Amino acid sequence: MAYFDDRSRTDLSRNYGYERSNQMHFELSPEWYELLHRRKWQRAFELKVSASTEECSCDGCKMTQREIDFFTEGTRGGFTYIAKRHGLSPSRMWGLVENGMRALGVHQDDIDQIQSFCFGWFELTPQAMHRWTERFPDRCPLLDVLCSLDQSCEKLNATQDWMLSRKGSDGRTRNDVIKPLPDPDSPQPVPCTL
């Protein structure tokens, strides 16, 4: 419950506390500021939010905890595997994933939550999976980015295949927008020093 100021009816015409010229100087009018400062904040303001009591039938809500754990192990394991295979620090690996997310058009709020998930600061629940399923109904952007960077992790590929079949999506597991990392097992070209 929040408490809002018990003010007069003319408060809405005050333009959020500023004079119309937007040149209100509090130090020049201390009486007005003192009146504002001593007002009572006692009127309760409540919001009523009506929530649907029906069962949700989305794919995220149907997931069991075992399936969520499978997804978590596959994505976090793939994140760690790729970083270790390519000799990347966690922050450099996250930078690559974040750039891939931006290339796919993922919003910054979602990127922040995905970062928290990748580093283990946020655990998935059926409610969180519901949110992600509603946000991304066809594909999982984290799996798309990880599989685009490196497709050699079997656990990650199994998780991507499982998620694509669950969402009913067709197509490749690799995204063309994101460049794959160079294969560390292949011979690297020697730079010319002439």
N, CA and C of each residue as an Amber inpcrd file, in Angstrom:
protein
   582
   0.8450000  -1.1620000   0.0000000   0.0000000   0.0000000   0.0000000
   0.8940000   1.2300000   0.0000000   0.5560000   2.2170000  -0.8040000
   1.3270000   3.4460000  -0.8830000   0.5130000   4.5900000  -0.3230000
   1.1690000   5.5460000   0.2660000   0.5100000   6.7130000   0.8220000
   0.8720000   7.9290000  -0.0070000  -0.1640000   8.6440000  -0.4360000
   0.0520000   9.8150000  -1.2550000  -0.4510000  11.0430000  -0.5220000
   0.0300000  12.1740000  -0.9420000  -0.2600000  13.4400000  -0.3040000
  -1.7400000  13.7850000  -0.4150000  -2.3000000  14.2750000   0.6760000
  -3.6770000  14.7370000   0.6920000  -3.6770000  16.1940000   0.2450000
  -3.8170000  16.4370000  -1.0430000  -3.6880000  17.7830000  -1.5940000
  -5.0070000  18.2990000  -2.1350000  -4.9540000  19.5160000  -2.6050000
  -6.1670000  20.1470000  -3.1320000  -6.4370000  19.6580000  -4.5530000
  -7.5760000  20.0910000  -5.1030000  -7.9570000  19.6960000  -6.4520000
  -7.1180000  20.3930000  -7.5300000  -6.4120000  21.4450000  -7.1720000
  -5.6340000  22.1830000  -8.1650000  -4.2520000  21.5870000  -8.3770000
  -3.9060000  20.5330000  -7.6730000  -2.5650000  19.9760000  -7.7880000
  -2.2670000  19.4200000  -9.1670000  -3.2810000  18.9190000  -9.8510000
  -3.0340000  18.3400000 -11.1610000  -2.6640000  19.3890000 -12.2010000
  -3.0020000  20.6350000 -11.9460000  -2.6690000  21.6750000 -12.9100000
  -1.3140000  22.3110000 -12.6310000  -0.5480000  21.7600000 -11.7320000
   0.7310000  22.3560000 -11.3610000   1.9030000  21.8560000 -12.2020000
   1.6860000  21.0340000 -13.1600000   2.7540000  20.5440000 -14.0230000
   3.8590000  19.8700000 -13.2260000   3.4940000  18.9400000 -12.4000000
   4.4250000  18.1330000 -11.6240000   5.3200000  18.9650000 -10.7160000
   4.7800000  20.0040000 -10.1280000   5.5280000  20.7680000  -9.1440000
   6.3510000  21.8930000  -9.7020000   6.3760000  22.0840000 -10.9970000
   7.1560000  23.1650000 -11.5880000   6.2310000  24.2700000 -12.0490000
   6.7270000  25.4860000 -12.0190000   5.9570000  26.5820000 -12.5790000
   5.9090000  26.3980000 -14.0900000   4.9620000  27.0430000 -14.7170000
   4.8170000  26.8870000 -16.1560000   6.0770000  27.3210000 -16.8920000
   6.8020000  28.2600000 -16.3630000   8.0250000  28.7120000 -17.0280000
   9.2100000  27.8050000 -16.7140000   8.9960000  26.7960000 -15.8420000
  10.0460000  25.8690000 -15.4310000  11.2590000  26.5860000 -14.8290000
  11.0070000  27.6880000 -14.1520000  12.0860000  28.4240000 -13.5190000
  11.7900000  28.6440000 -12.0400000  11.3090000  27.6420000 -11.3730000
  11.0120000  27.7310000  -9.9490000  12.3090000  27.6000000  -9.1760000
  12.6200000  28.5540000  -8.3320000  13.8290000  28.5270000  -7.5340000
  13.4240000  28.3610000  -6.0780000  13.7190000  27.2000000  -5.4970000
  13.3120000  26.9370000  -4.1250000  13.9960000  27.8690000  -3.1270000
  15.2210000  28.2630000  -3.4120000  15.9080000  29.1270000  -2.4660000
  15.3170000  30.5420000  -2.4530000  14.5870000  30.9320000  -3.5110000
  13.9680000  32.2510000  -3.5510000  12.5900000  32.2670000  -2.9100000
  11.9950000  31.1040000  -2.6980000  10.6600000  31.0560000  -2.0880000
  10.6350000  30.0200000  -0.9620000  11.3030000  30.2710000   0.1520000
  11.3650000  29.2810000   1.2310000  10.0220000  29.0070000   1.8800000
   9.1050000  29.9800000   1.8650000   7.7900000  29.7470000   2.4890000
   7.0240000  28.6630000   1.7190000   7.0580000  28.7680000   0.4050000
   6.3420000  27.7850000  -0.4120000   6.9330000  26.3870000  -0.2200000
   8.2520000  26.3150000  -0.1600000   8.9100000  25.0220000   0.0250000
   8.5870000  24.4470000   1.3960000   8.5490000  25.2710000   2.4330000
   8.2160000  24.7860000   3.7800000   6.7860000  24.2590000   3.8280000
   5.8620000  24.9410000   3.1670000   4.4810000  24.4470000   3.1230000
   4.4150000  23.0830000   2.4490000   5.1450000  22.9390000   1.3790000
   5.1670000  21.6610000   0.6660000   5.8230000  20.5800000   1.5150000
   6.8690000  20.9420000   2.2200000   7.6240000  19.9800000   3.0060000
   6.8500000  19.4640000   4.2260000   5.9670000  20.2960000   4.8040000
   5.2400000  19.9120000   6.0240000   3.8810000  19.2710000   5.7570000
   3.5310000  19.0200000   4.5350000   2.2200000  18.4200000   4.2570000
   2.1410000  16.9980000   4.7740000   0.9110000  16.5660000   5.0720000
   0.6930000  15.2060000   5.5720000   0.6460000  14.2300000   4.4030000
   1.2030000  13.0770000   4.6100000   1.1620000  12.0050000   3.6270000
   0.3910000  10.8460000   4.2380000  -0.9250000  10.9810000   4.3170000
  -1.7110000  10.0010000   5.0480000  -2.7810000   9.3050000   4.2200000
  -3.1320000   9.8230000   3.0850000  -4.2220000   9.2160000   2.3240000
  -3.7340000   7.9390000   1.6470000  -4.3820000   6.8090000   1.9440000
  -3.9640000   5.5260000   1.3680000  -4.4330000   5.4230000  -0.0750000
  -3.6030000   4.8450000  -0.8890000  -3.9130000   4.6300000  -2.2980000
  -3.6770000   3.1610000  -2.5950000  -4.7050000   2.4510000  -3.0370000
  -4.5730000   1.0300000  -3.2980000  -4.9340000   0.7380000  -4.7450000
  -4.2690000  -0.2580000  -5.2770000  -4.5800000  -0.7400000  -6.6130000
  -5.1230000  -2.1460000  -6.5090000  -6.1590000  -2.4110000  -7.2510000
  -6.6860000  -3.7610000  -7.2960000  -6.3750000  -4.3360000  -8.6720000
  -5.6580000  -5.4360000  -8.6740000  -5.2920000  -6.0920000  -9.9200000
  -6.0560000  -7.3990000  -9.9880000  -6.8450000  -7.5330000 -11.0230000
  -7.5910000  -8.7770000 -11.1670000  -6.7540000  -9.7490000 -11.9860000
  -6.5360000 -10.8990000 -11.4280000  -5.7480000 -11.9310000 -12.1130000
  -6.6700000 -13.0700000 -12.5200000  -6.3720000 -13.6340000 -13.6470000
  -7.1530000 -14.7520000 -14.1390000  -6.8520000 -15.9950000 -13.3010000
  -7.8950000 -16.7370000 -12.9710000  -7.7050000 -17.9510000 -12.1830000
  -7.6430000 -19.1860000 -13.0680000  -7.7750000 -19.0010000 -14.3800000
  -7.7110000 -20.1590000 -15.2710000  -6.2890000 -20.6800000 -15.3490000
  -6.1940000 -21.9590000 -15.6210000  -4.8850000 -22.5790000 -15.8260000
  -4.3240000 -22.1130000 -17.1630000  -3.0740000 -21.7620000 -17.1700000
  -2.4210000 -21.3550000 -18.4060000  -2.0320000 -22.6160000 -19.1790000
  -2.2000000 -22.5750000 -20.4660000  -1.8810000 -23.7550000 -21.2750000
  -0.6430000 -23.5360000 -22.1370000   0.1800000 -22.5530000 -21.7850000
   1.3850000 -22.3160000 -22.5850000   2.4170000 -23.4050000 -22.2980000
   3.3810000 -23.5000000 -23.1700000   4.4000000 -24.5340000 -23.0710000
   5.2630000 -24.3720000 -21.8200000   5.5250000 -23.1250000 -21.4200000
   6.3560000 -22.8850000 -20.2410000   5.7070000 -23.3580000 -18.9560000
   4.3980000 -23.1850000 -18.8390000   3.6900000 -23.6110000 -17.6250000
   3.5520000 -25.1260000 -17.5470000   3.6220000 -25.7900000 -18.6800000
   3.5120000 -27.2530000 -18.6910000   4.8210000 -27.9430000 -18.3310000
   5.9220000 -27.1800000 -18.2780000   7.2180000 -27.7910000 -17.9860000
   7.2970000 -28.2590000 -16.5460000   7.8510000 -29.4230000 -16.3750000
   8.0910000 -29.9430000 -15.0320000   9.4260000 -29.3960000 -14.5260000
   9.6620000 -29.5390000 -13.2420000  10.9290000 -29.0720000 -12.6920000
  12.1040000 -29.8550000 -13.2780000  11.8640000 -31.1130000 -13.5980000
  12.9110000 -31.9280000 -14.2150000  13.3000000 -31.3780000 -15.5840000
  12.3080000 -30.9450000 -16.3720000  12.5860000 -30.3610000 -17.6830000
  13.2900000 -29.0080000 -17.5540000  12.8940000 -28.2390000 -16.5670000
  13.5540000 -26.9490000 -16.3260000  15.0060000 -27.1770000 -15.9150000
  15.2430000 -28.1970000 -15.0960000  16.6180000 -28.5240000 -14.7060000
  17.4440000 -28.9810000 -15.9090000  16.8250000 -29.7480000 -16.8130000
  17.5050000 -30.1770000 -18.0400000  17.9090000 -28.9720000 -18.8750000
  16.9930000 -28.0220000 -19.0180000  17.2760000 -26.8000000 -19.7670000
  18.3980000 -26.0010000 -19.0960000  18.3320000 -25.8780000 -17.7780000
  19.3430000 -25.1200000 -17.0360000  20.7200000 -25.7490000 -17.1720000
  20.7900000 -27.0630000 -17.0080000  22.0790000 -27.7540000 -17.1320000
  22.6420000 -27.6260000 -18.5450000  21.7820000 -27.7490000 -19.5430000
  22.2440000 -27.6620000 -20.9240000  22.7560000 -26.2840000 -21.2910000
  22.0430000 -25.2260000 -20.8840000  22.4600000 -23.8770000 -21.2570000
  23.6780000 -23.4280000 -20.4570000  23.6530000 -23.6320000 -19.1580000
  24.8140000 -23.2260000 -18.3570000  26.0350000 -24.0760000 -18.6830000
  25.8080000 -25.3710000 -18.9100000  26.9110000 -26.2430000 -19.3040000
  27.4870000 -25.8350000 -20.6460000  26.6170000 -25.4740000 -21.6050000
  27.0820000 -25.0190000 -22.9120000  27.8490000 -23.7110000 -22.8210000
  27.3680000 -22.8040000 -21.9890000  28.0470000 -21.5220000 -21.7780000
  29.4630000 -21.7550000 -21.2440000  29.5780000 -22.6030000 -20.2240000
  30.8830000 -22.9020000 -19.6210000  31.7800000 -23.6630000 -20.5910000
  31.2110000 -24.6420000 -21.2950000  31.9860000 -25.4450000 -22.2440000
  32.6070000 -24.5690000 -23.3300000  31.8070000 -23.6830000 -23.9150000
  32.3020000 -22.8260000 -24.9930000  33.4110000 -21.9080000 -24.4710000
  33.1910000 -21.3410000 -23.2840000  34.2070000 -20.4420000 -22.7140000
  35.5190000 -21.1860000 -22.4720000  35.4510000 -22.3830000 -21.9150000
  36.6710000 -23.1490000 -21.6350000  37.3360000 -23.6170000 -22.9250000
  36.5320000 -24.0430000 -23.8820000  37.0870000 -24.5640000 -25.1340000
  37.8400000 -23.4890000 -25.9080000  37.3730000 -22.2780000 -25.8280000
  37.9840000 -21.1880000 -26.5820000  38.8880000 -20.3090000 -25.7260000
  39.0960000 -20.6880000 -24.4740000  39.9920000 -19.9420000 -23.5980000
  39.4910000 -18.5560000 -23.2470000  38.1890000 -18.4270000 -23.0280000
  37.5880000 -17.1300000 -22.7230000  37.2880000 -17.0200000 -21.2330000
  37.4590000 -15.8330000 -20.7040000  37.0530000 -15.5840000 -19.3180000
  35.5200000 -15.4930000 -19.2950000  34.9070000 -15.6420000 -18.1160000
  33.4410000 -15.5250000 -18.0660000  32.9230000 -14.1900000 -18.5890000
  33.6370000 -13.1130000 -18.2930000  33.1600000 -11.8030000 -18.7530000
  33.3080000 -11.6530000 -20.2760000  34.3870000 -12.1910000 -20.8510000
  34.5330000 -12.1330000 -22.3120000  33.4920000 -13.0130000 -22.9910000
  33.2310000 -14.1750000 -22.4030000  32.2060000 -15.0580000 -22.9580000
  30.8490000 -14.3690000 -22.8980000  30.5600000 -13.7240000 -21.7630000
  29.2780000 -13.0310000 -21.6580000  29.2030000 -11.8980000 -22.6830000
  30.3090000 -11.2060000 -22.9340000  30.3160000 -10.1470000 -23.9400000
  29.9150000 -10.6650000 -25.3110000  30.4020000 -11.8540000 -25.6720000
  30.0180000 -12.4580000 -26.9540000  28.5260000 -12.7930000 -26.9810000
  28.0420000 -13.3750000 -25.8680000  26.6130000 -13.7210000 -25.7960000
  25.7600000 -12.4570000 -25.8440000  26.1830000 -11.4360000 -25.1200000
  25.4140000 -10.1830000 -25.1030000  25.3660000  -9.5530000 -26.4950000
  26.4850000  -9.5440000 -27.2050000  26.4840000  -9.0150000 -28.5710000
  25.5630000  -9.8250000 -29.4820000  25.5510000 -11.1440000 -29.2850000
  24.6410000 -11.9850000 -30.0590000  23.1860000 -11.6840000 -29.7470000
  22.8930000 -11.4490000 -28.4690000  21.5180000 -11.1020000 -28.0820000
  21.0910000  -9.7840000 -28.7230000  21.9990000  -8.8310000 -28.7140000
  21.6860000  -7.5370000 -29.3410000  21.4650000  -7.7010000 -30.8470000
  22.2560000  -8.5640000 -31.4820000  22.0790000  -8.8080000 -32.9170000
  20.7240000  -9.4450000 -33.2080000  20.2150000 -10.2200000 -32.2660000
  18.8970000 -10.8450000 -32.4450000  17.7560000  -9.9110000 -32.0610000
  18.0740000  -8.7430000 -31.4830000  17.0480000  -7.7710000 -31.1240000
  16.4220000  -8.0030000 -29.7700000  17.1340000  -8.6330000 -28.8470000
  16.6060000  -8.8800000 -27.5050000  16.7140000  -7.5960000 -26.6950000
  15.6750000  -7.2940000 -25.9240000  15.6170000  -6.0690000 -25.1210000
  16.6230000  -6.1170000 -23.9780000  17.1040000  -4.9480000 -23.5370000
  18.1220000  -4.8680000 -22.4930000  17.6630000  -5.5000000 -21.1810000
  16.4090000  -5.3450000 -20.8000000  15.9100000  -5.9660000 -19.5650000
  16.0180000  -7.4830000 -19.6400000  15.7010000  -8.0310000 -20.8040000
  15.8170000  -9.4770000 -20.9840000  17.2770000  -9.9130000 -20.9670000
  18.1460000  -9.1070000 -21.5560000  19.5750000  -9.4300000 -21.5510000
  20.0990000  -9.4770000 -20.1180000  19.6800000  -8.5230000 -19.2920000
  20.1230000  -8.5050000 -17.8900000  19.6680000  -9.7560000 -17.1480000
  18.4370000 -10.1770000 -17.3930000  17.9400000 -11.3690000 -16.7130000
  18.6270000 -12.6290000 -17.2400000  18.9230000 -12.6750000 -18.5150000
  19.6350000 -13.8180000 -19.0800000  21.0460000 -13.8860000 -18.5100000
  21.6760000 -12.7360000 -18.3130000  23.0020000 -12.7120000 -17.6970000
  22.9380000 -13.2780000 -16.2800000  21.9410000 -12.8650000 -15.5240000
  21.7780000 -13.3920000 -14.1720000  21.5700000 -14.8990000 -14.1900000
  20.8290000 -15.3860000 -15.1770000  20.6100000 -16.8220000 -15.3040000
  21.9020000 -17.5560000 -15.6530000  22.6570000 -17.0160000 -16.6170000
  23.8930000 -17.6890000 -17.0490000  24.9080000 -17.8010000 -15.9210000
  24.9790000 -16.8060000 -15.0660000  25.9490000 -16.8240000 -13.9730000
  25.4030000 -17.4540000 -12.6920000  24.1800000 -17.9730000 -12.7370000
  23.6270000 -18.6870000 -11.5960000  23.0240000 -17.8080000 -10.5220000
  22.7790000 -16.5490000 -10.8200000  22.1760000 -15.6520000  -9.8330000
  20.6590000 -15.7030000  -9.8740000  20.1120000 -16.3660000 -10.8730000
  18.6670000 -16.4450000 -11.0610000  18.3360000 -17.8780000 -11.4630000
  17.4310000 -18.5030000 -10.7370000  17.0060000 -19.8700000 -11.0470000
  15.6300000 -19.8290000 -11.7110000  15.4550000 -20.6800000 -12.6800000
  14.1900000 -20.7320000 -13.4010000  13.1280000 -21.4730000 -12.6050000
  11.9150000 -20.9760000 -12.7090000  10.7280000 -21.6000000 -12.1280000
   9.7050000 -21.7510000 -13.2480000   8.6170000 -22.4840000 -13.0260000
   7.5790000 -22.5380000 -14.0630000   7.0190000 -21.1510000 -14.4170000
   6.9400000 -20.2490000 -13.4360000   6.4570000 -18.8930000 -13.7180000
   7.4380000 -18.1390000 -14.6240000   8.7310000 -18.3120000 -14.3650000
   9.7360000 -17.6690000 -15.2200000   9.7070000 -18.2700000 -16.6250000
   9.5400000 -19.5810000 -16.7150000   9.4550000 -20.2160000 -18.0280000
   8.2130000 -19.7400000 -18.7760000   7.1270000 -19.4920000 -18.0420000
   5.9180000 -18.9350000 -18.6600000   6.2370000 -17.5760000 -19.2810000
   6.9380000 -16.7360000 -18.5290000   7.2850000 -15.4060000 -19.0390000
   8.1470000 -15.5150000 -20.2850000   9.1630000 -16.3970000 -20.2430000
  10.0550000 -16.5320000 -21.3940000   9.3350000 -17.1430000 -22.5920000
   8.4100000 -18.0540000 -22.3450000   7.6550000 -18.6480000 -23.4430000
   6.7580000 -17.6110000 -24.1050000   6.1780000 -16.7280000 -23.2900000
   5.3450000 -15.6670000 -23.8520000   6.2030000 -14.6480000 -24.6070000
   7.3850000 -14.3530000 -24.0930000   8.2840000 -13.3880000 -24.7340000
   8.8540000 -13.9130000 -26.0450000   9.2500000 -15.1890000 -26.0360000
   9.8970000 -15.8040000 -27.2010000   9.1750000 -17.1040000 -27.5370000
   8.0630000 -17.0300000 -28.2550000   7.2450000 -18.2270000 -28.4800000
   7.8520000 -19.2440000 -29.4470000   8.7050000 -18.8070000 -30.3840000
   9.1960000 -19.7250000 -31.4060000  10.5600000 -20.3260000 -31.1030000
  11.4610000 -19.5320000 -30.5460000  12.8330000 -19.9890000 -30.3300000
  13.3520000 -19.4110000 -29.0240000  14.4150000 -19.9950000 -28.5250000
  15.0910000 -19.4860000 -27.3300000  16.3240000 -18.7160000 -27.7900000
  16.3890000 -17.4060000 -27.5500000  17.5330000 -16.6370000 -28.0570000
  18.8570000 -17.0450000 -27.4150000  18.8560000 -17.4500000 -26.1510000
  20.1040000 -17.8690000 -25.5130000  20.6570000 -19.1230000 -26.1880000
  19.8020000 -20.0990000 -26.4410000  20.2580000 -21.3100000 -27.1240000
  20.6990000 -21.0030000 -28.5500000  19.9930000 -20.0980000 -29.2240000
  20.3860000 -19.7230000 -30.5860000  21.7800000 -19.1090000 -30.6030000
  22.0560000 -18.2200000 -29.6480000  23.3660000 -17.5620000 -29.6100000
  24.4520000 -18.5700000 -29.2790000  24.2350000 -19.3930000 -28.2640000
  25.2620000 -20.3580000 -27.8650000  25.5510000 -21.3590000 -28.9820000
  24.5040000 -21.8740000 -29.6200000  24.7080000 -22.8400000 -30.7070000
  25.3190000 -22.1780000 -31.9340000  25.0870000 -20.8810000 -32.1200000
  25.7020000 -20.1770000 -33.2420000  27.1860000 -19.9570000 -33.0060000
  27.5760000 -19.7640000 -31.7480000  28.9900000 -19.5500000 -31.4400000
  29.8000000 -20.8350000 -31.6010000  29.2420000 -21.9610000 -31.1470000
  29.9810000 -23.2290000 -31.1940000  28.9730000 -24.3680000 -31.1310000
  29.0180000 -25.2670000 -32.1050000  28.0720000 -26.3790000 -32.1440000
  28.7030000 -27.7010000 -31.7270000  29.7870000 -27.6640000 -30.9930000
  30.4560000 -28.9140000 -30.6430000  30.0450000 -29.4800000 -29.2900000
  29.2340000 -28.7740000 -28.5310000  28.8060000 -29.2630000 -27.2180000
  27.5480000 -30.1230000 -27.3860000  27.6680000 -31.4180000 -27.0970000
  26.5480000 -32.3360000 -27.2980000  25.3730000 -32.0230000 -26.3780000
  25.6720000 -31.6820000 -25.1360000  24.5960000 -31.3720000 -24.1850000
  23.8230000 -30.1320000 -24.6260000  24.5360000 -29.1290000 -25.1160000
  23.8910000 -27.9090000 -25.6070000  23.0480000 -28.2000000 -26.8410000
  23.5820000 -29.0030000 -27.7640000  22.8240000 -29.3600000 -28.9660000
  21.5720000 -30.1600000 -28.6200000  21.6880000 -31.0640000 -27.6400000
  20.5170000 -31.8380000 -27.2170000  19.4590000 -30.9240000 -26.6020000
  19.9060000 -29.9390000 -25.8310000  18.9610000 -28.9920000 -25.2260000
  18.2860000 -28.1560000 -26.2980000  19.0390000 -27.7070000 -27.2900000
  18.4620000 -26.9140000 -28.3870000  17.4670000 -27.7490000 -29.1860000
  17.8110000 -28.9890000 -29.5150000  16.8970000 -29.8510000 -30.2630000
  15.6200000 -30.1070000 -29.4740000  15.7780000 -30.3480000 -28.1720000
  14.6100000 -30.5840000 -27.3110000  13.7170000 -29.3450000 -27.2770000
  14.3240000 -28.1520000 -27.1290000  13.5340000 -26.9280000 -27.0490000
  12.8350000 -26.6330000 -28.3750000  13.5390000 -26.8390000 -29.4920000
  12.9090000 -26.5980000 -30.7910000  11.7480000 -27.5500000 -31.0380000
  11.8970000 -28.8120000 -30.6690000  10.7930000 -29.7570000 -30.8660000
   9.6400000 -29.4290000 -29.9240000   9.9480000 -28.9620000 -28.7500000
   8.9060000 -28.6040000 -27.7810000   8.1150000 -27.3840000 -28.2360000
   8.8020000 -26.4230000 -28.8310000   8.1290000 -25.2140000 -29.3130000
   7.5080000 -25.4150000 -30.6930000   7.8150000 -26.5390000 -31.3200000
   7.2630000 -26.8050000 -32.6440000   7.9430000 -26.0100000 -33.7340000
   9.1710000 -25.6030000 -33.4810000   9.9070000 -24.8100000 -34.4680000
  10.7190000 -25.7180000 -35.3700000  10.8450000 -25.2880000 -36.5970000
  11.6780000 -26.0000000 -37.5500000  12.9260000 -25.1650000 -37.8020000
  13.8340000 -25.7430000 -38.5100000  14.9850000 -24.9660000 -38.9480000
  16.2530000 -25.3530000 -38.2400000  17.2610000 -24.5810000 -38.5600000
  18.6000000 -24.8640000 -38.0680000  18.7530000 -24.4250000 -36.6230000
  19.7790000 -24.9720000 -36.0090000  20.0970000 -24.5510000 -34.6500000
  21.0680000 -23.3790000 -34.6550000  21.6810000 -23.0980000 -35.7890000
  22.6400000 -21.9980000 -35.8880000  21.9630000 -20.8010000 -36.5520000
  22.3030000 -19.6070000 -36.0640000  21.7380000 -18.3890000 -36.5990000
  22.7840000 -17.7050000 -37.4720000  22.3840000 -17.2380000 -38.6520000
  23.3330000 -16.6270000 -39.5870000  23.7730000 -15.2260000 -39.1720000
  23.0550000 -14.5980000 -38.2640000  23.3780000 -13.2390000 -37.8530000
  24.6670000 -13.2140000 -37.0230000  24.9310000 -14.2970000 -36.3040000
  26.0620000 -14.3620000 -35.3880000  27.1540000 -15.2260000 -35.9980000
  28.3720000 -14.7060000 -36.0310000  29.4980000 -15.4680000 -36.5720000
  29.9340000 -16.5270000 -35.5730000  30.2380000 -17.7390000 -36.0350000
  30.7570000 -18.7520000 -35.1130000  32.1900000 -18.4190000 -34.7030000
  32.5650000 -18.8930000 -33.5370000  33.9430000 -18.7220000 -33.0850000
  34.8480000 -19.6380000 -33.9020000  36.0920000 -19.2470000 -34.1240000
  37.0010000 -20.1350000 -34.8680000  37.2480000 -21.4180000 -34.0910000
  37.3460000 -22.5130000 -34.8010000  37.5410000 -23.8170000 -34.1650000
  38.9490000 -23.8870000 -33.5730000  39.0750000 -24.0410000 -32.2430000
  40.4160000 -24.0740000 -31.6550000  41.1730000 -25.3610000 -31.9760000
  40.4710000 -26.4010000 -32.4350000  41.1290000 -27.6670000 -32.7520000
  41.6990000 -27.6950000 -34.1630000  41.2960000 -26.7460000 -35.0080000
  41.7950000 -26.7460000 -36.3850000  43.1130000 -25.9790000 -36.4450000
  43.9330000 -26.3190000 -37.4330000  45.2030000 -25.5820000 -37.5480000
  44.9480000 -24.1240000 -37.8960000  45.6130000 -23.2570000 -37.1770000
  45.4350000 -21.8180000 -37.3950000  46.4310000 -21.3480000 -38.4500000
  46.0080000 -20.4310000 -39.3180000  46.9500000 -19.9190000 -40.3190000
  48.0550000 -19.1110000 -39.6400000  49.2420000 -19.2770000 -40.1320000
  50.3940000 -18.5670000 -39.5830000  50.4560000 -17.1980000 -40.2350000
  50.5080000 -16.1300000 -39.4390000  50.5530000 -14.8000000 -40.0500000
  51.8810000 -14.5550000 -40.7440000  51.8390000 -13.8670000 -41.8360000
  53.0390000 -13.5430000 -42.5900000  53.7560000 -12.3820000 -41.9260000
  55.0400000 -12.5320000 -41.6800000  55.7970000 -11.4970000 -40.9880000
  56.7830000 -10.7980000 -41.9040000  56.6170000 -10.8850000 -43.2060000
  57.5580000 -10.2360000 -44.1420000  57.3750000  -8.7590000 -44.2000000
